[in-house]
Amino acid sequence: MSEIIIYDSGDRIEIYATFTPSDPVAVQFEMWRDGVYAFTYEYGVDAEVTRLSEGAYVLEFDIPSAGYWRYKVIGTGAVMAVETWFFIARS
């Protein structure tokens, strides 16, 4: 059973992604609120995404509003992977 993670609107959270055995060519974090696309952050383009070490990335995300948030981490190129998680933000 999955644990429901609850934050408050306005919180800054860190979303981690790990790819093995090496770095993907591109890493993106897609953010969706209440089933509607909201933002995409990409490593090398957006300052909010940092590479911690080989295959390890983090997105620093300021939650702008309450709702049901889903985020998808996408790696492309040599290491292709997609993972999806969610959290709830209350006002």
C-alpha positions as CSV (number, residue, x, y, z in Angstrom):
1,M,0.0,0.0,0.0
2,S,1.3,3.5,-0.9
3,E,1.6,6.2,1.7
4,I,-0.2,9.4,0.9
5,I,2.1,12.4,1.2
6,I,0.5,15.7,2.3
7,Y,2.2,19.1,2.1
8,D,0.9,22.6,2.4
9,S,0.6,25.1,-0.5
10,G,3.7,27.2,-0.5
11,D,6.0,24.5,0.8
12,R,9.3,23.9,-1.0
13,I,9.9,20.2,-1.6
14,E,12.7,18.1,-3.1
15,I,11.8,15.5,-5.7
16,Y,14.6,12.9,-6.3
17,A,15.2,10.8,-9.3
18,T,17.8,8.0,-9.8
19,F,18.7,6.4,-13.1
20,T,20.9,3.3,-13.5
21,P,23.5,2.4,-14.7
22,S,24.3,6.0,-15.8
23,D,22.9,9.4,-16.8
24,P,20.1,9.7,-19.3
25,V,20.7,12.1,-22.2
26,A,17.8,14.3,-20.9
27,V,16.0,14.4,-17.6
28,Q,12.6,16.1,-17.2
29,F,10.2,16.5,-14.3
30,E,6.5,17.0,-15.5
31,M,4.1,18.5,-12.9
32,W,0.3,18.0,-13.1
33,R,-2.3,19.5,-10.8
34,D,-5.8,17.9,-10.6
35,G,-5.2,16.1,-13.9
36,V,-4.1,19.2,-15.8
37,Y,-0.5,19.8,-17.1
38,A,1.1,22.6,-15.0
39,F,4.9,22.7,-15.6
40,T,8.0,20.9,-17.0
41,Y,11.4,21.3,-15.5
42,E,14.5,20.1,-17.4
43,Y,18.0,19.4,-16.3
44,G,20.4,21.9,-18.0
45,V,17.6,24.3,-18.8
46,D,15.9,25.0,-15.5
47,A,17.9,26.0,-12.4
48,E,15.4,24.1,-10.2
49,V,16.9,20.7,-11.4
50,T,20.3,19.7,-10.1
51,R,22.5,16.7,-10.9
52,L,23.8,15.3,-7.6
53,S,26.0,12.6,-9.0
54,E,25.9,10.1,-11.9
55,G,22.3,9.2,-12.5
56,A,21.0,11.2,-9.5
57,Y,18.9,14.3,-9.9
58,V,16.8,16.5,-7.7
59,L,14.0,19.1,-8.4
60,E,13.4,21.8,-5.9
61,F,9.7,22.6,-6.3
62,D,7.7,25.4,-4.6
63,I,4.1,24.2,-4.4
64,P,2.1,27.1,-5.9
65,S,-1.4,25.9,-5.0
66,A,-3.5,23.3,-3.2
67,G,-4.7,20.2,-5.1
68,Y,-3.8,16.7,-6.1
69,W,-0.3,16.9,-7.7
70,R,1.2,14.2,-9.9
71,Y,4.7,14.3,-11.1
72,K,6.4,12.3,-13.8
73,V,10.2,11.9,-14.1
74,I,11.4,11.1,-17.6
75,G,14.8,10.0,-18.7
76,T,15.6,9.7,-22.4
77,G,18.5,8.5,-24.5
78,A,20.8,5.8,-23.4
79,V,19.0,5.4,-20.1
80,M,15.2,5.5,-20.8
81,A,12.8,5.5,-17.8
82,V,9.5,7.0,-16.7
83,E,8.2,7.0,-13.1
84,T,5.1,8.7,-11.7
85,W,4.2,9.6,-8.2
86,F,1.8,11.9,-6.5
87,F,1.2,14.1,-3.4
88,I,-1.6,16.3,-2.0
89,A,-1.1,20.0,-1.2
90,R,-3.6,21.6,1.2
91,S,-4.3,25.3,1.4
